[in-house]
Amino acid sequence: MIKKSMKLMTVAVVASMLLTSCYSYTSVVGKGAQGNTQVTKWNHYLINGLAPVGVSDSKQMADGAENYTVFTRYSFINGLVSALTFGIYSPTTTTVTR
């Protein structure tokens, strides 16, 4: 009985690690990025992203530029941190390219 439940738990953990995905989305402001300058910050959420604690401001990160691209993603590192905290803390990463 215990061996069967351990096998089932192992399969569930492996499947959850293999079947995860990283989401991302891109927003283009004005004509989009005109150069290579990038600023990256983490966004901080609690309870699997339901409660925002500290979200980056893309306008401030663009430093007054009128044309820039905002790329927000849930990376592997963000997922790892979320998994280690059991979803209590779930960060995302925002990169602004000017």
BELURTA-V438513 format. One record per backbone hydrogen bond with DSSP energy under -1.0 kcal/mol. CO is the residue of the C=O (numbers start at 1). NH is the residue of the N-H. E is the energy in kcal/mol with one decimal. If there is no record, write none. Layout:
{{CO & NH & E} {CO & NH & E}}
This chain:
{{1 & 5 & -2.0} {2 & 6 & -2.2} {3 & 7 & -2.3} {4 & 8 & -2.3} {5 & 9 & -2.3} {6 & 10 & -2.5} {7 & 11 & -2.6} {8 & 12 & -2.2} {9 & 13 & -2.4} {10 & 14 & -2.5} {11 & 15 & -2.6} {12 & 16 & -2.3} {13 & 17 & -1.7} {14 & 18 & -2.3} {15 & 19 & -2.3} {23 & 74 & -2.6} {25 & 72 & -2.6} {27 & 70 & -3.3} {29 & 32 & -1.7} {29 & 68 & -1.7} {37 & 98 & -2.7} {39 & 96 & -2.8} {41 & 94 & -3.1} {43 & 92 & -1.7} {44 & 53 & -3.0} {44 & 54 & -1.7} {45 & 90 & -2.4} {46 & 51 & -2.1} {47 & 50 & -1.4} {51 & 46 & -2.5} {54 & 44 & -3.4} {57 & 61 & -2.2} {58 & 62 & -1.7} {62 & 65 & -1.2} {68 & 29 & -3.0} {69 & 97 & -2.7} {70 & 27 & -3.1} {71 & 95 & -2.7} {72 & 25 & -2.6} {73 & 93 & -2.9} {75 & 79 & -2.4} {76 & 80 & -2.6} {77 & 81 & -2.5} {78 & 82 & -2.3} {79 & 83 & -2.5} {80 & 84 & -2.5} {81 & 85 & -1.5} {82 & 87 & -3.3} {83 & 86 & -1.3} {85 & 88 & -1.7} {87 & 48 & -3.1} {88 & 47 & -1.9} {92 & 43 & -3.0} {93 & 73 & -2.7} {94 & 41 & -2.6} {95 & 71 & -2.9} {96 & 39 & -2.1} {97 & 69 & -2.4} {98 & 34 & -1.2}}
